């Protein structure tokens, strides 16, 4: 069963392929969704600041 990217519609055979693509090609959008849905930012989870991640 293939997975479709919600940002560009490209199909992937595995969820891993989709996640890798989304985090590589659509990083800012993915981080925005995570922040909105979970009420967290990368700095609250011990990761880099949003500016560093999206640069």
PQR file of N, CA, C, O and H, with PARSE charges and radii, in Angstrom:
ATOM      1  N   UNK A   1       0.838  -1.177   0.000 -0.4000 1.5000
ATOM      2  CA  UNK A   1       0.000   0.000   0.000 -0.0000 2.0000
ATOM      3  C   UNK A   1       0.888   1.246   0.000  0.5500 1.7000
ATOM      4  O   UNK A   1       1.783   1.368   0.836 -0.5500 1.4000
ATOM      5  N   UNK A   2       0.650   2.154  -0.915 -0.4000 1.5000
ATOM      6  CA  UNK A   2       1.490   3.342  -1.002 -0.0000 2.0000
ATOM      7  C   UNK A   2       0.952   4.466  -0.117  0.5500 1.7000
ATOM      8  O   UNK A   2      -0.229   4.503   0.229 -0.5500 1.4000
ATOM      9  H   UNK A   2      -0.077   2.055  -1.594  0.4000 1.0000
ATOM     10  N   UNK A   3       1.843   5.363   0.230 -0.4000 1.5000
ATOM     11  CA  UNK A   3       1.522   6.528   1.052 -0.0000 2.0000
ATOM     12  C   UNK A   3       1.715   7.772   0.196  0.5500 1.7000
ATOM     13  O   UNK A   3       2.677   7.854  -0.568 -0.5500 1.4000
ATOM     14  H   UNK A   3       2.802   5.333  -0.051  0.4000 1.0000
ATOM     15  N   UNK A   4       0.807   8.745   0.316 -0.4000 1.5000
ATOM     16  CA  UNK A   4       0.910   9.993  -0.443 -0.0000 2.0000
ATOM     17  C   UNK A   4       1.333  11.136   0.464  0.5500 1.7000
ATOM     18  O   UNK A   4       0.858  11.255   1.593 -0.5500 1.4000
ATOM     19  H   UNK A   4       0.025   8.678   0.937  0.4000 1.0000
ATOM     20  N   UNK A   5       2.219  11.965  -0.032 -0.4000 1.5000
ATOM     21  CA  UNK A   5       2.644  13.156   0.692 -0.0000 2.0000
ATOM     22  C   UNK A   5       1.483  14.157   0.719  0.5500 1.7000
ATOM     23  O   UNK A   5       0.940  14.492  -0.334 -0.5500 1.4000
ATOM     24  H   UNK A   5       2.605  11.869  -0.949  0.4000 1.0000
ATOM     25  N   UNK A   6       1.096  14.636   1.903 -0.4000 1.5000
ATOM     26  CA  UNK A   6      -0.012  15.587   1.979 -0.0000 2.0000
ATOM     27  C   UNK A   6       0.347  16.974   1.448  0.5500 1.7000
ATOM     28  O   UNK A   6      -0.539  17.804   1.240 -0.5500 1.4000
ATOM     29  H   UNK A   6       1.537  14.364   2.758  0.4000 1.0000
ATOM     30  N   UNK A   7       1.626  17.231   1.229 -0.4000 1.5000
ATOM     31  CA  UNK A   7       2.073  18.547   0.774 -0.0000 2.0000
ATOM     32  C   UNK A   7       2.196  18.645  -0.743  0.5500 1.7000
ATOM     33  O   UNK A   7       1.923  19.698  -1.319 -0.5500 1.4000
ATOM     34  H   UNK A   7       2.346  16.558   1.398  0.4000 1.0000
ATOM     35  N   UNK A   8       2.606  17.553  -1.397 -0.4000 1.5000
ATOM     36  CA  UNK A   8       2.804  17.626  -2.847 -0.0000 2.0000
ATOM     37  C   UNK A   8       2.129  16.484  -3.612  0.5500 1.7000
ATOM     38  O   UNK A   8       2.087  16.509  -4.842 -0.5500 1.4000
ATOM     39  H   UNK A   8       2.827  16.697  -0.929  0.4000 1.0000
ATOM     40  N   UNK A   9       1.599  15.482  -2.900 -0.4000 1.5000
ATOM     41  CA  UNK A   9       0.887  14.393  -3.549 -0.0000 2.0000
ATOM     42  C   UNK A   9       1.754  13.266  -4.083  0.5500 1.7000
ATOM     43  O   UNK A   9       1.229  12.301  -4.638 -0.5500 1.4000
ATOM     44  H   UNK A   9       1.633  15.461  -1.901  0.4000 1.0000
ATOM     45  N   UNK A  10       3.060  13.363  -3.929 -0.4000 1.5000
ATOM     46  CA  UNK A  10       3.960  12.317  -4.409 -0.0000 2.0000
ATOM     47  C   UNK A  10       3.720  11.027  -3.625  0.5500 1.7000
ATOM     48  O   UNK A  10       3.505  11.065  -2.414 -0.5500 1.4000
ATOM     49  H   UNK A  10       3.486  14.147  -3.478  0.4000 1.0000
ATOM     50  N   UNK A  11       3.755   9.890  -4.314 -0.4000 1.5000
ATOM     51  CA  UNK A  11       3.494   8.600  -3.679 -0.0000 2.0000
ATOM     52  C   UNK A  11       4.787   7.905  -3.274  0.5500 1.7000
ATOM     53  O   UNK A  11       5.804   7.998  -3.962 -0.5500 1.4000
ATOM     54  H   UNK A  11       3.929   9.859  -5.298  0.4000 1.0000
ATOM     55  N   UNK A  12       4.726   7.203  -2.134 -0.4000 1.5000
ATOM     56  CA  UNK A  12       5.862   6.447  -1.610 -0.0000 2.0000
ATOM     57  C   UNK A  12       5.396   5.060  -1.231  0.5500 1.7000
ATOM     58  O   UNK A  12       4.273   4.881  -0.760 -0.5500 1.4000
ATOM     59  H   UNK A  12       3.900   7.128  -1.575  0.4000 1.0000
ATOM     60  N   UNK A  13       6.251   4.082  -1.434 -0.4000 1.5000
ATOM     61  CA  UNK A  13       5.924   2.689  -1.141 -0.0000 2.0000
ATOM     62  C   UNK A  13       5.885   2.406   0.356  0.5500 1.7000
ATOM     63  O   UNK A  13       5.132   1.536   0.795 -0.5500 1.4000
ATOM     64  H   UNK A  13       7.163   4.227  -1.817  0.4000 1.0000
ATOM     65  N   UNK A  14       6.679   3.121   1.145 -0.4000 1.5000
ATOM     66  CA  UNK A  14       6.743   2.864   2.584 -0.0000 2.0000
ATOM     67  C   UNK A  14       6.534   4.153   3.371  0.5500 1.7000
ATOM     68  O   UNK A  14       6.821   5.239   2.868 -0.5500 1.4000
ATOM     69  H   UNK A  14       7.290   3.828   0.789  0.4000 1.0000
ATOM     70  N   UNK A  15       6.039   4.041   4.598 -0.4000 1.5000
ATOM     71  CA  UNK A  15       5.921   5.227   5.445 -0.0000 2.0000
ATOM     72  C   UNK A  15       7.273   5.896   5.690  0.5500 1.7000
ATOM     73  O   UNK A  15       7.354   7.121   5.784 -0.5500 1.4000
ATOM     74  H   UNK A  15       5.806   3.158   5.006  0.4000 1.0000
ATOM     75  N   UNK A  16       8.336   5.091   5.793 -0.4000 1.5000
ATOM     76  CA  UNK A  16       9.666   5.654   6.011 -0.0000 2.0000
ATOM     77  C   UNK A  16      10.070   6.560   4.860  0.5500 1.7000
ATOM     78  O   UNK A  16      10.622   7.637   5.085 -0.5500 1.4000
ATOM     79  H   UNK A  16       8.270   4.096   5.717  0.4000 1.0000
ATOM     80  N   UNK A  17       9.806   6.143   3.642 -0.4000 1.5000
ATOM     81  CA  UNK A  17      10.103   6.978   2.478 -0.0000 2.0000
ATOM     82  C   UNK A  17       9.332   8.280   2.506  0.5500 1.7000
ATOM     83  O   UNK A  17       9.869   9.341   2.190 -0.5500 1.4000
ATOM     84  H   UNK A  17       9.357   5.268   3.459  0.4000 1.0000
ATOM     85  N   UNK A  18       8.061   8.189   2.889 -0.4000 1.5000
ATOM     86  CA  UNK A  18       7.230   9.385   2.990 -0.0000 2.0000
ATOM     87  C   UNK A  18       7.761  10.321   4.066  0.5500 1.7000
ATOM     88  O   UNK A  18       7.889  11.520   3.823 -0.5500 1.4000
ATOM     89  H   UNK A  18       7.625   7.326   3.145  0.4000 1.0000
ATOM     90  N   UNK A  19       8.072   9.803   5.249 -0.4000 1.5000
ATOM     91  CA  UNK A  19       8.552  10.640   6.347 -0.0000 2.0000
ATOM     92  C   UNK A  19       9.879  11.299   5.990  0.5500 1.7000
ATOM     93  O   UNK A  19      10.086  12.479   6.274 -0.5500 1.4000
ATOM     94  H   UNK A  19       7.968   8.828   5.447  0.4000 1.0000
ATOM     95  N   UNK A  20      10.774  10.540   5.370 -0.4000 1.5000
ATOM     96  CA  UNK A  20      12.061  11.104   4.964 -0.0000 2.0000
ATOM     97  C   UNK A  20      11.856  12.232   3.966  0.5500 1.7000
ATOM     98  O   UNK A  20      12.471  13.291   4.087 -0.5500 1.4000
ATOM     99  H   UNK A  20      10.606   9.582   5.139  0.4000 1.0000
ATOM    100  N   UNK A  21      10.999  12.010   2.986 -0.4000 1.5000
ATOM    101  CA  UNK A  21      10.693  13.038   1.991 -0.0000 2.0000
ATOM    102  C   UNK A  21      10.100  14.275   2.656  0.5500 1.7000
ATOM    103  O   UNK A  21      10.547  15.392   2.394 -0.5500 1.4000
ATOM    104  H   UNK A  21      10.499  11.149   2.888  0.4000 1.0000
ATOM    105  N   UNK A  22       9.096  14.088   3.515 -0.4000 1.5000
ATOM    106  CA  UNK A  22       8.421  15.221   4.153 -0.0000 2.0000
ATOM    107  C   UNK A  22       9.384  16.038   4.998  0.5500 1.7000
ATOM    108  O   UNK A  22       9.344  17.268   4.970 -0.5500 1.4000
ATOM    109  H   UNK A  22       8.733  13.181   3.727  0.4000 1.0000
ATOM    110  N   UNK A  23      10.247  15.370   5.748 -0.4000 1.5000
ATOM    111  CA  UNK A  23      11.184  16.103   6.599 -0.0000 2.0000
ATOM    112  C   UNK A  23      12.311  16.745   5.805  0.5500 1.7000
ATOM    113  O   UNK A  23      12.929  17.702   6.273 -0.5500 1.4000
ATOM    114  H   UNK A  23      10.280  14.371   5.771  0.4000 1.0000
ATOM    115  N   UNK A  24      12.585  16.238   4.622 -0.4000 1.5000
ATOM    116  CA  UNK A  24      13.624  16.826   3.778 -0.0000 2.0000
ATOM    117  C   UNK A  24      13.071  17.959   2.928  0.5500 1.7000
ATOM    118  O   UNK A  24      13.647  19.046   2.892 -0.5500 1.4000
ATOM    119  H   UNK A  24      12.083  15.461   4.242  0.4000 1.0000
ATOM    120  N   UNK A  25      11.970  17.716   2.251 -0.4000 1.5000
ATOM    121  CA  UNK A  25      11.430  18.683   1.291 -0.0000 2.0000
ATOM    122  C   UNK A  25      10.443  19.681   1.893  0.5500 1.7000
ATOM    123  O   UNK A  25      10.283  20.785   1.373 -0.5500 1.4000
ATOM    124  H   UNK A  25      11.502  16.832   2.280  0.4000 1.0000
ATOM    125  N   UNK A  26       9.789  19.304   2.975 -0.4000 1.5000
ATOM    126  CA  UNK A  26       8.723  20.147   3.536 -0.0000 2.0000
ATOM    127  C   UNK A  26       8.935  20.389   5.030  0.5500 1.7000
ATOM    128  O   UNK A  26       7.970  20.469   5.791 -0.5500 1.4000
ATOM    129  H   UNK A  26       9.919  18.407   3.398  0.4000 1.0000
ATOM    130  N   UNK A  27      10.192  20.506   5.448 -0.4000 1.5000
ATOM    131  CA  UNK A  27      10.557  20.597   6.865 -0.0000 2.0000
ATOM    132  C   UNK A  27       9.791  21.690   7.615  0.5500 1.7000
ATOM    133  O   UNK A  27       9.250  21.428   8.689 -0.5500 1.4000
ATOM    134  H   UNK A  27      10.976  20.440   4.830  0.4000 1.0000
ATOM    135  N   UNK A  28       9.735  22.895   7.076 -0.4000 1.5000
ATOM    136  CA  UNK A  28       9.068  24.007   7.768 -0.0000 2.0000
ATOM    137  C   UNK A  28       7.582  23.716   7.968  0.5500 1.7000
ATOM    138  O   UNK A  28       7.031  24.009   9.030 -0.5500 1.4000
ATOM    139  H   UNK A  28      10.175  23.108   6.204  0.4000 1.0000
ATOM    140  N   UNK A  29       6.936  23.148   6.966 -0.4000 1.5000
ATOM    141  CA  UNK A  29       5.510  22.836   7.077 -0.0000 2.0000
ATOM    142  C   UNK A  29       5.267  21.738   8.110  0.5500 1.7000
ATOM    143  O   UNK A  29       4.322  21.820   8.894 -0.5500 1.4000
ATOM    144  H   UNK A  29       7.383  22.910   6.104  0.4000 1.0000
ATOM    145  N   UNK A  30       6.111  20.719   8.114 -0.4000 1.5000
ATOM    146  CA  UNK A  30       5.966  19.623   9.072 -0.0000 2.0000
ATOM    147  C   UNK A  30       6.148  20.142  10.496  0.5500 1.7000
ATOM    148  O   UNK A  30       5.363  19.805  11.383 -0.5500 1.4000
ATOM    149  H   UNK A  30       6.880  20.651   7.478  0.4000 1.0000
ATOM    150  N   UNK A  31       7.172  20.956  10.720 -0.4000 1.5000
ATOM    151  CA  UNK A  31       7.402  21.507  12.055 -0.0000 2.0000
ATOM    152  C   UNK A  31       6.251  22.394  12.500  0.5500 1.7000
ATOM    153  O   UNK A  31       5.890  22.403  13.676 -0.5500 1.4000
ATOM    154  H   UNK A  31       7.809  21.230  10.000  0.4000 1.0000
ATOM    155  N   UNK A  32       5.683  23.130  11.575 -0.4000 1.5000
ATOM    156  CA  UNK A  32       4.544  23.988  11.890 -0.0000 2.0000
ATOM    157  C   UNK A  32       3.346  23.155  12.342  0.5500 1.7000
ATOM    158  O   UNK A  32       2.674  23.509  13.310 -0.5500 1.4000
ATOM    159  H   UNK A  32       5.977  23.122  10.620  0.4000 1.0000
ATOM    160  N   UNK A  33       3.079  22.054  11.648 -0.4000 1.5000
ATOM    161  CA  UNK A  33       1.965  21.173  12.013 -0.0000 2.0000
ATOM    162  C   UNK A  33       2.208  20.563  13.390  0.5500 1.7000
ATOM    163  O   UNK A  33       1.299  20.536  14.220 -0.5500 1.4000
ATOM    164  H   UNK A  33       3.626  21.767  10.862  0.4000 1.0000
ATOM    165  N   UNK A  34       3.424  20.072  13.645 -0.4000 1.5000
ATOM    166  CA  UNK A  34       3.735  19.487  14.951 -0.0000 2.0000
ATOM    167  C   UNK A  34       3.533  20.508  16.065  0.5500 1.7000
ATOM    168  O   UNK A  34       2.964  20.194  17.111 -0.5500 1.4000
ATOM    169  H   UNK A  34       4.163  20.094  12.971  0.4000 1.0000
ATOM    170  N   UNK A  35       4.003  21.736  15.834 -0.4000 1.5000
ATOM    171  CA  UNK A  35       3.863  22.790  16.837 -0.0000 2.0000
ATOM    172  C   UNK A  35       2.396  23.094  17.094  0.5500 1.7000
ATOM    173  O   UNK A  35       1.981  23.218  18.247 -0.5500 1.4000
ATOM    174  H   UNK A  35       4.465  21.992  14.984  0.4000 1.0000
ATOM    175  N   UNK A  36       1.607  23.216  16.031 -0.4000 1.5000
ATOM    176  CA  UNK A  36       0.181  23.522  16.168 -0.0000 2.0000
ATOM    177  C   UNK A  36      -0.594  22.385  16.837  0.5500 1.7000
ATOM    178  O   UNK A  36      -1.419  22.632  17.717 -0.5500 1.4000
ATOM    179  H   UNK A  36       1.943  23.115  15.095  0.4000 1.0000
ATOM    180  N   UNK A  37      -0.334  21.151  16.428 -0.4000 1.5000
ATOM    181  CA  UNK A  37      -1.112  20.018  16.929 -0.0000 2.0000
ATOM    182  C   UNK A  37      -0.739  19.602  18.343  0.5500 1.7000
ATOM    183  O   UNK A  37      -1.591  19.137  19.101 -0.5500 1.4000
ATOM    184  H   UNK A  37       0.336  20.951  15.713  0.4000 1.0000
ATOM    185  N   UNK A  38       0.533  19.766  18.705 -0.4000 1.5000
ATOM    186  CA  UNK A  38       1.002  19.253  19.989 -0.0000 2.0000
ATOM    187  C   UNK A  38       1.358  20.347  20.987  0.5500 1.7000
ATOM    188  O   UNK A  38       1.668  20.053  22.142 -0.5500 1.4000
ATOM    189  H   UNK A  38       1.225  20.144  18.090  0.4000 1.0000
ATOM    190  N   UNK A  39       1.317  21.607  20.554 -0.4000 1.5000
ATOM    191  CA  UNK A  39       1.606  22.709  21.454 -0.0000 2.0000
ATOM    192  C   UNK A  39       3.025  22.720  21.980  0.5500 1.7000
ATOM    193  O   UNK A  39       3.282  23.204  23.083 -0.5500 1.4000
ATOM    194  H   UNK A  39       1.066  21.845  19.615  0.4000 1.0000
ATOM    195  N   UNK A  40       3.956  22.181  21.186 -0.4000 1.5000
ATOM    196  CA  UNK A  40       5.358  22.170  21.603 -0.0000 2.0000
ATOM    197  C   UNK A  40       6.213  22.805  20.525  0.5500 1.7000
ATOM    198  O   UNK A  40       5.793  22.937  19.376 -0.5500 1.4000
ATOM    199  H   UNK A  40       3.747  21.787  20.290  0.4000 1.0000
ATOM    200  N   UNK A  41       7.392  23.188  20.902 -0.4000 1.5000
ATOM    201  CA  UNK A  41       8.362  23.667  19.925 -0.0000 2.0000
ATOM    202  C   UNK A  41       9.608  22.806  20.076  0.5500 1.7000
ATOM    203  O   UNK A  41       9.781  22.158  21.108 -0.5500 1.4000
ATOM    204  H   UNK A  41       7.733  23.080  21.836  0.4000 1.0000
ATOM    205  N   UNK A  42      10.476  22.785  19.076 -0.4000 1.5000
ATOM    206  CA  UNK A  42      11.686  21.962  19.176 -0.0000 2.0000
ATOM    207  C   UNK A  42      12.533  22.287  20.403  0.5500 1.7000
ATOM    208  O   UNK A  42      13.152  21.389  20.974 -0.5500 1.4000
ATOM    209  H   UNK A  42      10.335  23.312  18.238  0.4000 1.0000
ATOM    210  N   UNK A  43      12.572  23.560  20.822 -0.4000 1.5000
ATOM    211  CA  UNK A  43      13.400  23.908  21.978 -0.0000 2.0000
ATOM    212  C   UNK A  43      12.842  23.313  23.266  0.5500 1.7000
ATOM    213  O   UNK A  43      13.606  23.060  24.197 -0.5500 1.4000
ATOM    214  H   UNK A  43      12.070  24.289  20.358  0.4000 1.0000
ATOM    215  N   UNK A  44      11.535  23.084  23.345 -0.4000 1.5000
ATOM    216  CA  UNK A  44      10.946  22.476  24.532 -0.0000 2.0000
ATOM    217  C   UNK A  44      11.255  20.989  24.614  0.5500 1.7000
ATOM    218  O   UNK A  44      11.184  20.404  25.695 -0.5500 1.4000
ATOM    219  H   UNK A  44      10.915  23.289  22.588  0.4000 1.0000
ATOM    220  N   UNK A  45      11.595  20.376  23.503 -0.4000 1.5000
ATOM    221  CA  UNK A  45      11.898  18.953  23.508 -0.0000 2.0000
ATOM    222  C   UNK A  45      13.397  18.694  23.485  0.5500 1.7000
ATOM    223  O   UNK A  45      13.825  17.556  23.294 -0.5500 1.4000
ATOM    224  H   UNK A  45      11.653  20.852  22.625  0.4000 1.0000
ATOM    225  N   UNK A  46      14.206  19.743  23.680 -0.4000 1.5000
ATOM    226  CA  UNK A  46      15.648  19.585  23.753 -0.0000 2.0000
ATOM    227  C   UNK A  46      16.344  19.565  22.413  0.5500 1.7000
ATOM    228  O   UNK A  46      17.534  19.257  22.349 -0.5500 1.4000
ATOM    229  H   UNK A  46      13.859  20.668  23.836  0.4000 1.0000
ATOM    230  N   UNK A  47      15.641  19.883  21.336 -0.4000 1.5000
ATOM    231  CA  UNK A  47      16.257  19.908  20.020 -0.0000 2.0000
ATOM    232  C   UNK A  47      16.724  21.318  19.692  0.5500 1.7000
ATOM    233  O   UNK A  47      16.693  22.207  20.543 -0.5500 1.4000
ATOM    234  H   UNK A  47      14.674  20.133  21.388  0.4000 1.0000
ATOM    235  N   UNK A  48      17.149  21.511  18.467 -0.4000 1.5000
ATOM    236  CA  UNK A  48      17.596  22.814  18.009 -0.0000 2.0000
ATOM    237  C   UNK A  48      16.442  23.807  17.988  0.5500 1.7000
ATOM    238  O   UNK A  48      15.274  23.419  18.012 -0.5500 1.4000
ATOM    239  H   UNK A  48      17.173  20.789  17.776  0.4000 1.0000
ATOM    240  N   UNK A  49      16.786  25.101  17.942 -0.4000 1.5000
ATOM    241  CA  UNK A  49      15.743  26.110  17.800 -0.0000 2.0000
ATOM    242  C   UNK A  49      15.122  25.987  16.413  0.5500 1.7000
ATOM    243  O   UNK A  49      15.746  25.448  15.499 -0.5500 1.4000
ATOM    244  H   UNK A  49      17.735  25.415  17.923  0.4000 1.0000
ATOM    245  N   UNK A  50      13.907  26.482  16.251 -0.4000 1.5000
ATOM    246  CA  UNK A  50      13.211  26.399  14.971 -0.0000 2.0000
ATOM    247  C   UNK A  50      14.011  27.087  13.873  0.5500 1.7000
ATOM    248  O   UNK A  50      14.066  26.584  12.750 -0.5500 1.4000
ATOM    249  H   UNK A  50      13.400  26.920  16.994  0.4000 1.0000
ATOM    250  N   UNK A  51      14.627  28.219  14.169 -0.4000 1.5000
ATOM    251  CA  UNK A  51      15.426  28.935  13.173 -0.0000 2.0000
ATOM    252  C   UNK A  51      16.594  28.061  12.688  0.5500 1.7000
ATOM    253  O   UNK A  51      16.884  28.035  11.491 -0.5500 1.4000
ATOM    254  H   UNK A  51      14.581  28.628  15.080  0.4000 1.0000
ATOM    255  N   UNK A  52      17.262  27.351  13.598 -0.4000 1.5000
ATOM    256  CA  UNK A  52      18.374  26.479  13.212 -0.0000 2.0000
ATOM    257  C   UNK A  52      17.891  25.295  12.380  0.5500 1.7000
ATOM    258  O   UNK A  52      18.559  24.891  11.428 -0.5500 1.4000
ATOM    259  H   UNK A  52      17.027  27.372  14.569  0.4000 1.0000
ATOM    260  N   UNK A  53      16.749  24.746  12.731 -0.4000 1.5000
ATOM    261  CA  UNK A  53      16.227  23.569  12.036 -0.0000 2.0000
ATOM    262  C   UNK A  53      15.803  23.914  10.619  0.5500 1.7000
ATOM    263  O   UNK A  53      16.045  23.133   9.698 -0.5500 1.4000
ATOM    264  H   UNK A  53      16.207  25.075  13.505  0.4000 1.0000
ATOM    265  N   UNK A  54      15.176  25.068  10.426 -0.4000 1.5000
ATOM    266  CA  UNK A  54      14.662  25.419   9.106 -0.0000 2.0000
ATOM    267  C   UNK A  54      15.680  26.132   8.239  0.5500 1.7000
ATOM    268  O   UNK A  54      15.413  26.378   7.062 -0.5500 1.4000
ATOM    269  H   UNK A  54      14.980  25.703  11.174  0.4000 1.0000
ATOM    270  N   UNK A  55      16.837  26.469   8.784 -0.4000 1.5000
ATOM    271  CA  UNK A  55      17.867  27.181   8.003 -0.0000 2.0000
ATOM    272  C   UNK A  55      18.537  26.264   7.008  0.5500 1.7000
ATOM    273  O   UNK A  55      19.423  26.695   6.271 -0.5500 1.4000
ATOM    274  H   UNK A  55      17.054  26.269   9.739  0.4000 1.0000
TER
END
